[in-house]
C-alpha cells in the first residue's frame, strides 16, 4: 500500500487507479488522504469536473471530506484562471 506519493512515481492516471482501488476495497481514509494531496496539484485528472463525475470516486461521495476536497480544487482552479488571465504563470 502506498503511504505517500514520494514512495511512488507520480502519474495522474495511476493515481486515479490507486484511489479507485482504495475505494473498492474500503480503504476510504487512505484514498481520501491521497485524493486530498493530489487535488491541490495541477493536472487534468483531478479537475473539478472529473472529481464530480468520475464513477471511480463514488465510494467517497458520502464523506464530507470529499466535498471539502472539491471546494479546495475549485479554489485552486479559480486562482489558476485569475493568474492566467493576468498573464502570470499559475503553476505552483
Backbone as a printed PyTorch tensor [residue, N CA C, xyz], in Angstrom:
tensor([[[  0.8570,  -1.1770,   0.0000],
         [  0.0000,   0.0000,   0.0000],
         [  0.8980,   1.2340,   0.0000]],

        [[  0.5250,   2.1780,  -0.8260],
         [  1.2950,   3.4230,  -0.9380],
         [  0.8650,   4.3660,   0.1800]],

        [[  1.8060,   4.8290,   0.9640],
         [  1.5020,   5.7340,   2.0720],
         [  1.7230,   7.1940,   1.7040]],

        [[  2.6840,   7.4320,   0.8450],
         [  2.9840,   8.7940,   0.4140],
         [  3.3480,   8.7510,  -1.0590]],

        [[  3.0630,   9.8260,  -1.7660],
         [  3.4040,   9.8340,  -3.1810],
         [  4.9000,   9.8900,  -3.4090]],

        [[  5.6610,  10.2660,  -2.3940],
         [  7.1140,  10.2170,  -2.5250],
         [  7.5780,   8.7690,  -2.7080]],

        [[  6.7460,   7.8250,  -2.2900],
         [  7.0760,   6.4100,  -2.3940],
         [  6.6950,   5.8280,  -3.7520]],

        [[  6.1680,   6.6350,  -4.6370],
         [  5.6010,   6.1450,  -5.8810],
         [  5.8910,   7.1430,  -6.9840]],

        [[  6.1450,   6.6780,  -8.1540],
         [  6.3330,   7.5750,  -9.2850],
         [  4.9840,   8.1960,  -9.6000]],

        [[  4.9070,   9.5120,  -9.5600],
         [  3.6250,  10.1790,  -9.7350],
         [  3.2090,  10.2080, -11.2040]],

        [[  2.1220,   9.5540, -11.4720],
         [  1.4610,   9.6140, -12.7660],
         [ -0.0220,   9.8100, -12.4620]],

        [[ -0.6250,  10.9060, -12.9360],
         [ -2.0250,  11.1560, -12.5730],
         [ -2.9620,   9.9920, -12.8680]],

        [[ -2.8010,   9.3320, -14.0130],
         [ -3.6970,   8.2120, -14.3140],
         [ -3.4930,   7.0640, -13.3360]],

        [[ -2.2770,   6.8220, -12.9510],
         [ -2.0060,   5.7830, -11.9530],
         [ -2.6110,   6.1760, -10.6130]],

        [[ -2.5510,   7.4570, -10.3040],
         [ -3.1160,   7.9340,  -9.0420],
         [ -4.6130,   7.6670,  -8.9860]],

        [[ -5.3050,   7.9130, -10.0900],
         [ -6.7390,   7.6390, -10.1330],
         [ -6.9870,   6.1540,  -9.8630]],

        [[ -6.1730,   5.2990, -10.4460],
         [ -6.3250,   3.8640, -10.2280],
         [ -6.1050,   3.4700,  -8.7800]],

        [[ -5.1000,   4.0570,  -8.1570],
         [ -4.8130,   3.7520,  -6.7510],
         [ -5.9620,   4.2230,  -5.8680]],

        [[ -6.4270,   5.4390,  -6.1040],
         [ -7.5210,   5.9850,  -5.3010],
         [ -8.7960,   5.1660,  -5.5140]],

        [[ -9.0750,   4.7960,  -6.7590],
         [-10.2540,   3.9700,  -7.0430],
         [-10.1430,   2.6110,  -6.3470]],

        [[ -8.9620,   2.0270,  -6.3680],
         [ -8.7580,   0.7360,  -5.7130],
         [ -8.9780,   0.8490,  -4.2060]],

        [[ -8.4280,   1.8820,  -3.5980],
         [ -8.6780,   2.0900,  -2.1660],
         [-10.1770,   2.1540,  -1.8900]],

        [[-10.9180,   2.8590,  -2.7440],
         [-12.3630,   2.9520,  -2.5560],
         [-13.0500,   1.6070,  -2.6700]],

        [[-12.6380,   0.8060,  -3.6530],
         [-13.2660,  -0.5150,  -3.8600],
         [-12.9980,  -1.4720,  -2.7170]],

        [[-11.8310,  -1.3440,  -2.0950],
         [-11.5120,  -2.2870,  -1.0070],
         [-11.8720,  -1.7250,   0.3690]],

        [[-12.4960,  -0.5470,   0.3750],
         [-12.9690,   0.0180,   1.6310],
         [-11.9410,   0.8020,   2.4180]],

        [[-10.7960,   1.0800,   1.8320],
         [ -9.7560,   1.8710,   2.4990],
         [ -9.9800,   3.3510,   2.1910]],

        [[-11.1380,   3.8580,   2.6200],
         [-11.5320,   5.2200,   2.2580],
         [-10.6140,   6.2800,   2.8530]],

        [[-10.1330,   6.0700,   4.0500],
         [ -9.2270,   7.0570,   4.6520],
         [ -7.9640,   7.2200,   3.8170]],

        [[ -7.3770,   6.1130,   3.4190],
         [ -6.1590,   6.1710,   2.6110],
         [ -6.4380,   6.8290,   1.2700]],

        [[ -7.5580,   6.4710,   0.6490],
         [ -7.9160,   7.0740,  -0.6280],
         [ -8.1740,   8.5580,  -0.5170]],

        [[ -8.8700,   8.9720,   0.5320],
         [ -9.1370,  10.4030,   0.7310],
         [ -7.8580,  11.1740,   1.0290]],

        [[ -6.9520,  10.5690,   1.7730],
         [ -5.6710,  11.2330,   2.0440],
         [ -4.9160,  11.4990,   0.7450]],

        [[ -4.8570,  10.5030,  -0.1320],
         [ -4.1650,  10.6860,  -1.4090],
         [ -4.9110,  11.6640,  -2.3000]],

        [[ -6.2100,  11.5510,  -2.3200],
         [ -7.0170,  12.4540,  -3.1350],
         [ -6.8400,  13.8930,  -2.6790]],

        [[ -6.8190,  14.0910,  -1.3820],
         [ -6.6260,  15.4210,  -0.8190],
         [ -5.2820,  16.0030,  -1.2500]],

        [[ -4.2440,  15.2020,  -1.1720],
         [ -2.9110,  15.6610,  -1.5680],
         [ -2.8560,  15.9900,  -3.0550]],

        [[ -3.4130,  15.1230,  -3.8770],
         [ -3.2930,  15.2800,  -5.3190],
         [ -4.2310,  16.3280,  -5.8990]],

        [[ -5.3240,  16.5990,  -5.2300],
         [ -6.2800,  17.5740,  -5.7460],
         [ -5.7100,  18.9930,  -5.7390]],

        [[ -4.6450,  19.2190,  -5.0090],
         [ -4.0430,  20.5470,  -4.9620],
         [ -2.8040,  20.6430,  -5.8410]],

        [[ -2.6830,  19.7240,  -6.7800],
         [ -1.5910,  19.7500,  -7.7610],
         [ -2.1880,  19.9690,  -9.1380]],

        [[ -1.4680,  20.6490, -10.0010],
         [ -2.0100,  20.8670, -11.3420],
         [ -1.9830,  19.5910, -12.1770]],

        [[ -3.1530,  19.1340, -12.5790],
         [ -3.2720,  18.0170, -13.5130],
         [ -4.7350,  17.8630, -13.9000]],

        [[ -4.9570,  17.3500, -15.0850],
         [ -6.3190,  17.2430, -15.6070],
         [ -7.0990,  16.1020, -14.9840]],

        [[ -6.4420,  15.1400, -14.4020],
         [ -7.1440,  14.0040, -13.8150],
         [ -7.9390,  14.3960, -12.5740]],

        [[ -7.5700,  15.4920, -11.9630],
         [ -8.2340,  15.9080, -10.7280],
         [ -8.9360,  17.2410, -10.8890]],

        [[ -9.4850,  17.4870, -12.0690],
         [-10.2660,  18.7020, -12.2740],
         [-11.5600,  18.5830, -11.4770]],

        [[-12.1980,  19.7080, -11.2300],
         [-13.4680,  19.6980, -10.5110],
         [-14.4770,  18.8290, -11.2590]],

        [[-14.5010,  18.9550, -12.5700],
         [-15.4330,  18.1570, -13.3720],
         [-15.1850,  16.6670, -13.1760]],

        [[-13.9290,  16.2490, -13.2540],
         [-13.6190,  14.8260, -13.0710],
         [-13.9450,  14.3640, -11.6570]],

        [[-13.6690,  15.1980, -10.6720],
         [-13.9900,  14.8170,  -9.2910],
         [-15.4940,  14.6090,  -9.1230]],

        [[-16.2710,  15.4560,  -9.7490],
         [-17.7290,  15.3530,  -9.6060],
         [-18.3340,  14.1960, -10.3940]],

        [[-17.7380,  13.8520, -11.5380],
         [-18.3860,  12.9010, -12.4350],
         [-17.7790,  11.5010, -12.4790]],

        [[-16.5520,  11.3450, -12.0450],
         [-15.8960,  10.0410, -12.1820],
         [-16.5630,   8.9760, -11.3190]],

        [[-17.0580,   7.9100, -11.9390],
         [-17.6500,   6.8290, -11.1420],
         [-16.6290,   6.1300, -10.2460]],

        [[-15.3550,   6.2510, -10.5720],
         [-14.3150,   5.6340,  -9.7370],
         [-14.2850,   6.2440,  -8.3420]],

        [[-14.8210,   7.4500,  -8.2140],
         [-14.7940,   8.1380,  -6.9170],
         [-16.1020,   7.9960,  -6.1410]],

        [[-17.0470,   7.2270,  -6.6590],
         [-18.3380,   7.0510,  -5.9870],
         [-18.2260,   6.6070,  -4.5280]],

        [[-17.2910,   5.7180,  -4.1580],
         [-17.2320,   5.3010,  -2.7540],
         [-16.9520,   6.4490,  -1.7760]],

        [[-16.4210,   7.5610,  -2.2760],
         [-16.0320,   8.6780,  -1.4080],
         [-17.1180,   9.7500,  -1.2730]],

        [[-18.1240,   9.7080,  -2.0870],
         [-19.0750,  10.8240,  -2.1920],
         [-19.8470,  11.1110,  -0.9120]],

        [[-20.0580,  10.1340,  -0.0500],
         [-20.8120,  10.3560,   1.1850],
         [-19.9620,  10.9520,   2.3050]],

        [[-18.6590,  11.0200,   2.1000],
         [-17.7660,  11.5470,   3.1310],
         [-17.6570,  13.0630,   2.9890]],

        [[-17.8670,  13.8160,   4.0680],
         [-17.7910,  15.2780,   3.9990],
         [-16.4280,  15.7850,   3.5150]],

        [[-15.3760,  15.0040,   3.7420],
         [-14.0520,  15.4330,   3.2640],
         [-14.0010,  15.4970,   1.7430]],

        [[-14.7860,  14.6630,   1.0750],
         [-14.8080,  14.6890,  -0.3780],
         [-15.3230,  16.0380,  -0.8740]],

        [[-16.3790,  16.5340,  -0.2430],
         [-16.9000,  17.8630,  -0.6060],
         [-15.8650,  18.9470,  -0.3320]],

        [[-15.1320,  18.8280,   0.7570],
         [-14.0790,  19.7950,   1.0690],
         [-12.9650,  19.7550,   0.0170]],

        [[-12.6320,  18.5650,  -0.4490],
         [-11.6060,  18.4210,  -1.4830],
         [-12.0670,  19.1210,  -2.7600]],

        [[-13.3320,  18.9400,  -3.1200],
         [-13.8490,  19.6100,  -4.3110],
         [-13.7920,  21.1280,  -4.1330]],

        [[-14.1540,  21.6220,  -2.9640],
         [-14.1020,  23.0700,  -2.7110],
         [-12.6760,  23.6000,  -2.8390]],

        [[-11.7040,  22.8760,  -2.3030],
         [-10.3050,  23.3140,  -2.4220],
         [ -9.8420,  23.2770,  -3.8770]],

        [[-10.2800,  22.2430,  -4.6080],
         [ -9.9040,  22.1620,  -6.0190],
         [-10.5380,  23.3120,  -6.8150]],

        [[-11.7790,  23.6600,  -6.4830],
         [-12.4210,  24.8010,  -7.1430],
         [-11.6180,  26.0750,  -6.9140]],

        [[-11.1680,  26.2920,  -5.6850],
         [-10.3590,  27.4750,  -5.3640],
         [ -9.0350,  27.4360,  -6.1100]],

        [[ -8.4060,  26.2620,  -6.1930],
         [ -7.1360,  26.0980,  -6.9000],
         [ -7.3110,  26.4570,  -8.3760]],

        [[ -8.3640,  25.9310,  -8.9990],
         [ -8.6050,  26.2100, -10.4070],
         [ -8.9680,  27.6740, -10.6390]],

        [[ -9.7360,  28.2660,  -9.7310],
         [-10.0980,  29.6830,  -9.8680],
         [ -8.8570,  30.5630,  -9.7830]],

        [[ -7.9640,  30.2560,  -8.8670],
         [ -6.7140,  31.0090,  -8.7460],
         [ -5.8800,  30.8610, -10.0170]],

        [[ -5.8390,  29.6830, -10.5640],
         [ -5.1230,  29.4520, -11.8180],
         [ -5.6990,  30.2840, -12.9540]],

        [[ -7.0300,  30.3420, -13.0400],
         [ -7.6640,  31.1560, -14.0810],
         [ -7.3340,  32.6300, -13.9090]],

        [[ -7.3870,  33.1200, -12.6640],
         [ -7.0760,  34.5420, -12.4080],
         [ -5.6480,  34.8740, -12.8300]],

        [[ -4.7300,  34.0110, -12.4630],
         [ -3.3300,  34.2530, -12.8180],
         [ -3.1270,  34.1680, -14.3270]],

        [[ -3.7550,  33.2050, -14.9740],
         [ -3.6120,  33.0580, -16.4240],
         [ -4.1890,  34.2720, -17.1510]],

        [[ -5.3270,  34.7650, -16.6840],
         [ -5.9350,  35.9410, -17.3020],
         [ -5.0650,  37.1790, -17.1210]],

        [[ -4.3000,  37.2210, -16.0500],
         [ -3.4000,  38.3480, -15.7950],
         [ -2.0610,  38.1610, -16.5040]],

        [[ -1.9200,  37.0490, -17.2260],
         [ -0.6780,  36.7940, -17.9430],
         [  0.4630,  36.3170, -17.0720]],

        [[  0.1320,  35.8240, -15.8920],
         [  1.1600,  35.3250, -14.9710],
         [  1.1390,  33.8020, -14.9700]],

        [[  2.2740,  33.1870, -14.7050],
         [  2.2650,  31.7190, -14.5960],
         [  1.4270,  31.3120, -13.3970]],

        [[  0.6810,  30.2440, -13.5700],
         [ -0.1980,  29.8420, -12.4680],
         [  0.1960,  28.5440, -11.8260]],

        [[  1.1430,  27.8350, -12.3910],
         [  1.5570,  26.5820, -11.7590],
         [  2.4100,  26.8620, -10.5430]],

        [[  2.1890,  26.1220,  -9.4660],
         [  2.9990,  26.3400,  -8.2570],
         [  4.4500,  25.9680,  -8.4680]]])
